[in-house]
Amino acid sequence: MKKKDEELNGQESKDLNLLQGKRVSRREFLKVAGIAGATVGMGAGLGGIVAACGGTTTTTTAASTATTGAGTATTAASVATTVTAAVEMGREVKMGVISPITGPLADFAVPDKYIVDKWKAAVGDGLVLGDNKKHPITFSLMDTQSDTNRAATVAGDLIQNSKIDMMLVSSAPDTVNPVADTCEAMGTPCLSTDCPMEPYYFGRGATPDKPFKWTYLAFWGNYELIEDSKALWAALPTNKKIGSAWSNEVDGNARRDALTPVIKDLGFTLVDGGPYQPGTEDFTSMISLWKKEGCEILCCMANPPDFTNLWKQCRQQGFVPKIADVAKASLFPKAMEALGVPLGYGISGPQWWHPTFPWKSTLTGETCQALATDFEKTTGMEWSQPLMHYVTFEWAADVLKRTTNVDDKEEIIKNVASTKMVESVAGPLDFTAPVAPNSLHIVPNVVGTPLYEGEWIKGTKQWPWSVKVWEYDMKIVTNTMAPQVTVQGPLEPIVA
């Protein structure tokens, strides 16, 4: 693996070395191009709200008649006609949307069909772009089946055969990286979220002085993660022994690289159970080691199915840490429900969206609270973190509205790089800010978004953004890197 000489966030280059994801070369892409993925939803024939920027033609005629005695006098009022020229129509703009709708990562994709439907309604019969023409917008939502190779294949299909103009992708490095690599190889603008910065940027081979051209990300990274984990681990008195379970793939290895030196620098003891393969069914050896060493904190990176197996075995074998700092699986109410009640109570982890975020949609003006409420009413499911995927088309629409020639991908990507949005459901996105360590613009292709720590507790209250009292409730316990949200209560220890 290629070593990097640069330092980031004050960490030595060794903390970045294992962040390598799978690259897709142009030659490799051409091998898979033409293999069509299953189209889940197409945006052709968009209905919904008529765009306010459209024009209409109105003709009004008025006349009056007066009758007196022997004669009839008729006075006709002059005809008043007001004409507003309709906006000229431009060509269809095609958006590719890639999501792990099925498979182990499917919890990430739960809101995605809902989100695409919201986008369709928001654009109605089109958007007026920088050329002053109204362009119909269509969305092709494709399923990766939670497979990295298939993610690259469906991305290639959208680029080569569907001739998309832009790609929108989210849901962890397993999905984002292969799609972004394909877009980079094929010169297609790609907007991403929900993928930590380090595996996205360094894991794909970029360096601070050699950025990507076609692929951009709005999401947090190790800077935010480390500060939040430090706050969580200090929230309760413990013996400072941390047992770790990090998956042996790009996201898990990145987490190990980031947190191992921090754990030691803070004076904690790391009891690393070793990298485990996704899909592992028996975690007994790890659990036995943690019990033997008396670990009171669990630090874990796992997809929901793997964490369900791990956590149930922990409880069955009598390992109950005071704190469980769980990445990925802790994002989803469905993952907690899969554990059953009360096994999910007390599970905590890094979270990156919340209905109390103080921003609005640039497409509809809806608040984050309104978006969460509408999702629950529409789907009958509890809101979850991936509702933030909504931001990718907000961002794309902002770019397109500044684009005078949608056929010129060089202009499109130039406008991506100059994005400066003061508002979105994920907060401000400013790619024009100076690149600087420990900032929201840490490398050229990435802008950071808020991150907080939340804990799953028993649902006892119906919040203003919810349609009912849910079985599990996400409580905000730290806001070190997300001061926009209010801490709702202290971290509570897990009860045996």
C-alpha positions as CSV (number, residue, x, y, z in Angstrom):
1,M,0.0,0.0,0.0
2,K,1.3,3.4,-0.9
3,K,2.6,5.4,2.1
4,K,1.9,9.0,2.5
5,D,4.2,11.6,3.9
6,E,1.6,14.1,4.9
7,E,0.3,14.5,8.4
8,L,-3.4,15.2,9.0
9,N,-5.0,16.5,12.2
10,G,-1.6,16.0,14.0
11,Q,-1.6,12.3,13.4
12,E,1.4,10.5,11.9
13,S,1.3,9.1,8.4
14,K,1.0,5.6,9.8
15,D,-2.5,6.5,11.0
16,L,-3.6,6.7,7.4
17,N,-1.8,3.8,5.8
18,L,-4.6,1.2,6.0
19,L,-7.2,3.4,4.5
20,Q,-7.0,1.9,1.0
21,G,-10.2,1.1,-0.9
22,K,-10.7,-0.7,-4.2
23,R,-9.8,1.3,-7.2
24,V,-11.5,1.0,-10.5
25,S,-9.4,1.7,-13.6
26,R,-10.8,2.8,-16.9
27,R,-9.8,-0.6,-18.4
28,E,-11.5,-2.4,-15.6
29,F,-14.6,-0.3,-16.0
30,L,-14.9,-1.1,-19.6
31,K,-15.0,-4.7,-18.8
32,V,-18.1,-4.3,-16.7
33,A,-19.8,-1.5,-18.6
34,G,-22.9,-2.7,-20.4
35,I,-23.8,-5.2,-17.6
36,A,-27.1,-3.6,-16.5
37,G,-28.1,-3.4,-12.9
38,A,-31.7,-3.8,-11.9
39,T,-33.4,-0.4,-12.1
40,V,-35.5,0.1,-9.0
41,G,-37.2,3.3,-9.9
42,M,-37.1,5.7,-12.9
43,G,-38.0,9.3,-12.8
44,A,-39.4,9.6,-16.4
45,G,-42.7,11.5,-16.5
46,L,-42.2,13.5,-13.3
47,G,-45.5,14.6,-11.8
48,G,-46.1,16.6,-8.6
49,I,-45.8,20.2,-8.0
50,V,-45.5,22.5,-11.0
51,A,-42.3,24.5,-10.6
52,A,-42.9,28.1,-9.5
53,C,-40.5,29.4,-12.1
54,G,-42.7,28.3,-15.0
55,G,-44.7,30.7,-17.1
56,T,-48.3,31.0,-18.2
57,T,-50.4,32.9,-20.8
58,T,-53.6,34.7,-19.6
59,T,-56.2,36.5,-21.7
60,T,-58.9,38.6,-20.1
61,T,-61.9,40.3,-21.9
62,A,-64.4,42.5,-20.2
63,A,-67.6,44.2,-21.7
64,S,-70.7,46.0,-20.4
65,T,-74.1,46.8,-21.9
66,A,-76.4,49.7,-20.9
67,T,-80.1,50.0,-22.1
68,T,-82.1,53.2,-22.1
69,G,-85.7,53.9,-23.2
70,A,-86.1,53.8,-27.0
71,G,-82.6,53.1,-27.8
72,T,-79.9,50.7,-26.8
73,A,-76.4,51.9,-26.2
74,T,-73.7,49.4,-25.9
75,T,-70.3,50.2,-24.6
76,A,-67.6,47.6,-25.0
77,A,-64.7,47.8,-22.7
78,S,-61.4,47.5,-24.3
79,V,-59.8,44.1,-24.3
80,A,-56.9,43.8,-21.9
81,T,-54.5,41.0,-22.6
82,T,-51.5,40.1,-20.5
83,V,-49.0,37.6,-21.8
84,T,-46.0,36.1,-19.9
85,A,-43.7,34.1,-22.2
86,A,-43.2,30.5,-21.1
87,V,-39.7,29.5,-20.1
88,E,-38.0,27.7,-22.9
89,M,-37.6,24.0,-22.3
90,G,-34.1,22.4,-22.3
91,R,-33.1,18.8,-22.6
92,E,-33.6,16.1,-19.9
93,V,-31.0,16.0,-17.2
94,K,-30.3,12.4,-15.9
95,M,-29.3,11.7,-12.3
96,G,-27.9,8.3,-11.3
97,V,-28.7,7.3,-7.7
98,I,-26.9,4.3,-6.2
99,S,-28.0,2.7,-2.9
100,P,-27.6,-0.7,-1.1
101,I,-31.4,-1.4,-1.1
102,T,-30.9,-5.1,-0.3
103,G,-28.2,-7.0,1.6
104,P,-26.3,-6.4,4.9
105,L,-26.2,-2.6,4.3
106,A,-29.9,-2.3,3.6
107,D,-30.6,-0.3,6.7
108,F,-28.6,2.6,5.2
109,A,-31.0,2.6,2.2
110,V,-34.3,2.6,4.1
111,P,-35.1,6.2,3.4
112,D,-33.7,6.3,-0.2
113,K,-36.9,5.5,-2.2
114,Y,-38.8,8.1,-0.1
115,I,-36.0,10.6,-0.7
116,V,-36.1,10.1,-4.5
117,D,-39.9,10.6,-4.5
118,K,-39.4,13.8,-2.5
119,W,-36.9,15.0,-5.1
120,K,-39.3,14.2,-8.0
121,A,-42.1,16.2,-6.3
122,A,-39.7,19.1,-5.6
123,V,-38.6,19.5,-9.2
124,G,-42.0,18.9,-10.7
125,D,-41.8,19.4,-14.5
126,G,-38.2,20.8,-14.3
127,L,-35.6,23.1,-13.0
128,V,-34.5,26.4,-14.6
129,L,-30.7,26.0,-14.9
130,G,-28.0,28.5,-15.6
131,D,-28.9,28.6,-19.3
132,N,-32.4,30.0,-18.3
133,K,-34.1,26.9,-19.7
134,K,-36.3,24.6,-17.8
135,H,-34.9,21.1,-17.8
136,P,-36.8,18.0,-16.8
137,I,-34.9,16.0,-14.2
138,T,-35.0,12.2,-14.0
139,F,-33.7,9.9,-11.3
140,S,-32.5,6.3,-11.8
141,L,-32.3,4.5,-8.4
142,M,-30.1,1.4,-8.6
143,D,-29.5,-1.4,-6.0
144,T,-25.9,-2.5,-5.2
145,Q,-27.2,-5.5,-3.2
146,S,-24.6,-4.4,-0.6
147,D,-21.8,-5.7,-2.9
148,T,-18.8,-3.5,-3.8
149,N,-18.2,-5.1,-7.2
150,R,-21.9,-4.7,-8.1
151,A,-21.7,-1.1,-7.0
152,A,-19.0,-0.5,-9.6
153,T,-21.0,-2.4,-12.2
154,V,-24.2,-0.5,-11.8
155,A,-22.3,2.8,-11.7
156,G,-20.7,1.8,-15.0
157,D,-24.1,0.9,-16.5
158,L,-25.6,4.3,-15.6
159,I,-22.6,6.1,-17.1
160,Q,-22.1,4.1,-20.2
161,N,-25.6,3.0,-21.1
162,S,-28.1,5.4,-19.4
163,K,-25.8,8.4,-20.2
164,I,-26.4,10.1,-16.8
165,D,-25.2,13.7,-16.2
166,M,-24.4,13.3,-12.5
167,M,-24.1,10.6,-9.9
168,L,-25.5,10.7,-6.4
169,V,-24.2,8.0,-3.9
170,S,-24.2,7.4,-0.2
171,S,-24.1,4.6,2.4
172,A,-20.6,3.9,3.7
173,P,-17.3,3.2,1.9
174,D,-18.6,-0.2,0.8
175,T,-21.0,1.6,-1.6
176,V,-19.5,5.1,-2.1
177,N,-15.8,4.2,-2.9
178,P,-16.4,1.8,-5.9
179,V,-19.0,4.2,-7.3
180,A,-16.8,7.2,-6.9
181,D,-13.8,5.3,-8.4
182,T,-15.9,4.5,-11.4
183,C,-17.0,8.1,-11.8
184,E,-13.4,9.3,-11.5
185,A,-12.3,6.9,-14.2
186,M,-15.1,7.8,-16.6
187,G,-15.2,11.6,-16.0
188,T,-18.6,11.8,-14.4
189,P,-19.4,14.3,-11.7
190,C,-20.2,12.4,-8.5
191,L,-21.7,13.9,-5.3
192,S,-21.4,11.7,-2.1
193,T,-22.4,11.6,1.5
194,D,-22.5,9.1,4.4
195,C,-18.9,7.9,4.0
196,P,-16.1,9.0,6.5
197,M,-13.5,11.3,4.9
198,E,-10.3,9.2,5.4
199,P,-11.4,6.0,3.6
200,Y,-13.1,8.1,0.9
201,Y,-10.1,10.4,0.2
202,F,-6.9,8.7,1.3
203,G,-8.3,5.2,0.9
204,R,-8.9,5.9,-2.8
205,G,-5.4,7.2,-3.4
206,A,-5.7,11.0,-3.1
207,T,-3.3,13.2,-1.2
208,P,-3.7,16.7,0.0
209,D,-1.8,18.0,-3.0
210,K,-3.2,15.5,-5.5
211,P,-7.0,15.6,-5.1
212,F,-9.7,14.0,-7.2
213,K,-11.2,15.8,-10.2
214,W,-14.7,14.3,-10.5
215,T,-15.7,13.1,-7.1
216,Y,-16.7,15.2,-4.0
217,L,-18.0,14.3,-0.5
218,A,-20.0,16.1,2.2
219,F,-19.4,14.2,5.5
220,W,-17.3,14.1,8.6
221,G,-13.9,12.4,9.3
222,N,-11.5,11.4,12.0
223,Y,-11.2,14.9,13.4
224,E,-14.8,14.9,14.4
225,L,-14.9,11.2,15.3
226,I,-12.0,11.3,17.7
227,E,-13.3,14.3,19.6
228,D,-16.7,12.7,20.0
229,S,-15.4,9.3,21.1
230,K,-13.1,10.9,23.7
231,A,-16.1,12.7,25.1
232,L,-18.2,9.5,25.2
233,W,-15.5,7.4,26.9
234,A,-15.1,10.0,29.6
235,A,-18.8,10.3,30.2
236,L,-18.8,7.5,32.8
237,P,-16.3,6.3,35.4
238,T,-14.6,3.1,34.0
239,N,-11.4,1.1,34.4
240,K,-10.3,2.6,31.1
241,K,-10.0,-0.8,29.4
242,I,-11.5,-0.8,25.8
243,G,-12.3,-4.0,24.0
244,S,-12.4,-3.5,20.2
245,A,-14.2,-5.3,17.3
246,W,-13.4,-3.6,14.0
247,S,-14.4,-5.3,10.8
248,N,-11.7,-6.3,8.3
249,E,-12.8,-4.0,5.5
250,V,-12.0,-0.4,4.5
251,D,-14.3,1.2,7.1
252,G,-13.3,-1.0,10.0
253,N,-9.6,-0.7,9.2
254,A,-9.9,3.0,9.0
255,R,-11.5,3.1,12.4
256,R,-8.7,1.0,13.9
257,D,-6.0,3.3,12.5
258,A,-7.7,6.4,13.8
259,L,-8.6,5.3,17.3
260,T,-5.7,3.0,18.3
261,P,-3.2,5.8,18.9
262,V,-5.8,8.0,20.6
263,I,-6.7,5.2,23.0
264,K,-3.1,4.8,24.1
265,D,-2.4,8.6,24.2
266,L,-5.4,9.0,26.6
267,G,-4.0,6.4,29.0
268,F,-6.6,3.8,28.1
269,T,-5.7,0.1,27.6
270,L,-6.8,-1.4,24.2
271,V,-7.7,-5.0,24.1
272,D,-8.0,-5.6,20.4
273,G,-10.0,-8.7,19.5
274,G,-8.4,-8.6,16.0
275,P,-10.1,-7.8,12.7
276,Y,-13.1,-9.9,12.0
277,Q,-14.5,-10.8,8.6
278,P,-18.0,-9.4,7.7
279,G,-20.5,-12.2,8.0
280,T,-18.7,-13.8,11.1
281,E,-21.2,-15.8,13.1
282,D,-19.2,-16.7,16.2
283,F,-17.5,-14.0,18.3
284,T,-16.7,-16.2,21.3
285,S,-12.9,-15.8,21.1
286,M,-13.2,-12.0,21.2
287,I,-15.7,-12.0,24.0
288,S,-13.6,-14.4,26.1
289,L,-10.6,-12.1,25.7
290,W,-12.6,-9.0,26.8
291,K,-14.0,-10.8,29.8
292,K,-10.6,-12.0,30.9
293,E,-9.2,-8.5,30.6
294,G,-12.2,-6.9,32.4
295,C,-13.0,-4.5,29.6
296,E,-15.7,-1.9,30.6
297,I,-15.9,-0.2,27.2
298,L,-16.7,-1.8,23.8
299,C,-15.6,0.1,20.7
300,C,-17.1,-1.5,17.6
301,M,-17.5,-1.1,13.9
302,A,-20.1,-3.5,12.5
303,N,-22.9,-3.8,9.9
304,P,-26.3,-4.4,11.6
305,P,-26.4,-8.2,11.0
306,D,-22.9,-8.7,12.4
307,F,-23.6,-6.5,15.4
308,T,-26.8,-8.4,16.2
309,N,-24.8,-11.6,16.4
310,L,-22.0,-10.0,18.4
311,W,-24.2,-8.3,21.0
312,K,-26.5,-11.2,21.6
313,Q,-23.5,-13.4,22.2
314,C,-21.9,-10.8,24.5
315,R,-25.1,-10.9,26.6
316,Q,-25.4,-14.7,26.5
317,Q,-21.8,-15.1,27.6
318,G,-22.0,-12.5,30.4
319,F,-20.0,-9.7,28.9
320,V,-21.8,-6.4,29.7
321,P,-19.6,-3.3,29.3
322,K,-20.7,0.0,30.8
323,I,-20.3,1.8,27.4
324,A,-20.7,0.4,23.9
325,D,-19.4,2.9,21.3
326,V,-20.8,1.3,18.2
327,A,-20.4,2.6,14.7
328,K,-22.7,1.8,11.8
329,A,-25.2,-0.5,13.5
330,S,-26.1,2.2,16.1
331,L,-27.4,4.4,13.4
332,F,-30.6,2.5,12.8
333,P,-33.8,1.9,14.9
334,K,-34.3,-1.2,12.8
335,A,-31.0,-2.6,14.0
336,M,-32.0,-2.0,17.7
337,E,-35.4,-3.6,17.1
338,A,-33.6,-6.7,15.7
339,L,-31.9,-7.1,19.1
340,G,-35.2,-7.1,20.8
341,V,-36.1,-5.3,24.1
342,P,-34.2,-4.4,26.2
343,L,-30.9,-5.6,24.6
344,G,-30.5,-2.4,22.6
345,Y,-31.0,0.0,25.6
346,G,-27.7,1.8,26.3
347,I,-26.1,1.2,22.9
348,S,-24.4,4.4,21.8
349,G,-22.3,5.6,18.9
350,P,-21.5,8.4,16.5
351,Q,-24.6,10.0,14.8
352,W,-24.7,12.5,12.0
353,W,-28.2,13.8,11.5
354,H,-31.1,14.8,13.7
355,P,-34.5,16.5,13.4
356,T,-33.4,19.3,15.6
357,F,-30.7,20.4,13.1
358,P,-31.6,24.1,12.6
359,W,-31.6,24.2,8.8
360,K,-34.1,23.9,5.9
361,S,-34.3,22.2,2.6
362,T,-33.2,24.4,-0.3
363,L,-35.7,22.5,-2.5
364,T,-38.9,22.9,-0.5
365,G,-38.1,25.1,2.5
366,E,-39.0,22.2,4.9
367,T,-37.2,22.1,8.2
368,C,-35.3,19.0,9.3
369,Q,-38.1,18.4,11.8
370,A,-40.7,18.6,9.0
371,L,-38.7,16.2,6.9
372,A,-38.5,13.6,9.8
373,T,-42.2,13.9,10.5
374,D,-43.1,13.6,6.8
375,F,-40.9,10.5,6.5
376,E,-42.7,8.9,9.5
377,K,-46.1,9.7,8.2
378,T,-45.4,8.5,4.7
379,T,-43.5,5.3,5.5
380,G,-44.8,4.3,9.0
381,M,-41.2,3.9,10.1
382,E,-39.1,5.8,12.6
383,W,-36.8,8.5,11.3
384,S,-33.1,7.5,11.0
385,Q,-29.8,9.0,10.2
386,P,-29.7,8.3,6.4
387,L,-32.5,10.9,5.9
388,M,-29.4,13.1,5.4
389,H,-28.9,11.4,2.0
390,Y,-31.5,14.0,0.9
391,V,-28.6,16.6,0.8
392,T,-27.0,15.1,-2.3
393,F,-29.7,16.4,-4.7
394,E,-30.0,19.7,-2.9
395,W,-26.3,20.1,-3.7
396,A,-26.8,18.9,-7.3
397,A,-29.6,21.3,-7.9
398,D,-27.5,24.2,-6.6
399,V,-24.7,23.1,-9.0
400,L,-27.1,22.8,-12.0
401,K,-28.7,26.2,-11.4
402,R,-25.2,27.7,-11.8
403,T,-24.5,25.6,-15.0
404,T,-25.0,27.4,-18.3
405,N,-24.2,24.3,-20.5
406,V,-25.3,21.0,-19.0
407,D,-23.5,19.2,-21.9
408,D,-20.2,20.5,-20.6
409,K,-19.1,18.2,-17.7
410,E,-16.0,20.4,-17.2
411,E,-18.3,23.3,-16.3
412,I,-20.5,21.1,-14.1
413,I,-17.5,19.9,-12.0
414,K,-16.1,23.4,-11.8
415,N,-19.4,24.5,-10.3
416,V,-19.3,21.5,-7.8
417,A,-15.8,22.7,-6.7
418,S,-17.1,26.2,-6.1
419,T,-20.2,25.2,-4.1
420,K,-21.0,27.6,-1.3
421,M,-24.4,26.8,0.2
422,V,-25.4,28.6,3.4
423,E,-28.1,26.0,4.1
424,S,-29.1,22.4,3.4
425,V,-30.6,19.6,5.6
426,A,-27.0,18.7,6.4
427,G,-25.9,22.3,7.2
428,P,-23.7,24.7,5.2
429,L,-21.5,23.3,2.5
430,D,-18.6,25.6,1.6
431,F,-16.0,24.2,-0.8
432,T,-14.6,27.7,-1.3
433,A,-13.2,28.0,2.2
434,P,-9.5,27.6,2.7
435,V,-8.2,24.0,3.0
436,A,-6.9,23.7,6.6
437,P,-6.3,20.9,9.2
438,N,-9.0,20.5,11.8
439,S,-11.5,22.4,9.8
440,L,-14.7,21.7,7.8
441,H,-12.6,21.8,4.6
442,I,-9.7,19.5,5.5
443,V,-8.9,18.4,1.9
444,P,-10.0,19.8,-1.4
445,N,-12.8,17.3,-2.3
446,V,-14.4,17.1,1.2
447,V,-16.5,19.4,3.4
448,G,-17.3,18.2,6.9
449,T,-20.8,17.9,8.4
450,P,-21.9,17.7,12.1
451,L,-21.3,14.6,14.3
452,Y,-22.6,13.9,17.7
453,E,-22.9,10.9,20.1
454,G,-26.3,9.4,20.7
455,E,-27.6,6.6,23.0
456,W,-30.6,4.3,22.4
457,I,-33.0,4.4,25.3
458,K,-36.5,3.2,26.0
459,G,-39.0,5.3,24.1
460,T,-41.3,7.1,26.6
461,K,-42.1,10.4,24.9
462,Q,-43.6,11.5,21.6
463,W,-41.3,14.2,20.2
464,P,-42.6,17.0,18.0
465,W,-41.0,15.4,15.0
466,S,-42.5,11.9,15.6
467,V,-45.9,10.5,14.9
468,K,-45.9,8.2,18.0
469,V,-43.8,6.9,20.9
470,W,-41.4,4.5,19.4
471,E,-39.9,1.4,21.1
472,Y,-36.4,2.9,20.9
473,D,-35.5,6.5,21.2
474,M,-32.2,8.2,20.2
475,K,-31.0,10.5,23.0
476,I,-28.3,13.1,22.2
477,V,-25.6,12.7,24.9
478,T,-22.7,14.8,23.5
479,N,-22.5,17.7,21.0
480,T,-18.8,18.4,21.0
481,M,-18.7,18.5,17.2
482,A,-22.3,19.4,16.6
483,P,-23.1,22.4,18.8
484,Q,-26.2,23.0,16.6
485,V,-28.0,20.2,18.6
486,T,-28.9,20.3,22.3
487,V,-27.8,17.5,24.6
488,Q,-30.9,15.8,25.8
489,G,-29.4,14.0,28.8
490,P,-26.3,12.3,30.2
491,L,-24.9,8.9,29.0
492,E,-26.4,6.1,31.1
493,P,-24.5,2.9,31.7
494,I,-25.6,-0.3,30.1
495,V,-27.5,-2.5,32.6
496,A,-26.9,-6.3,32.8
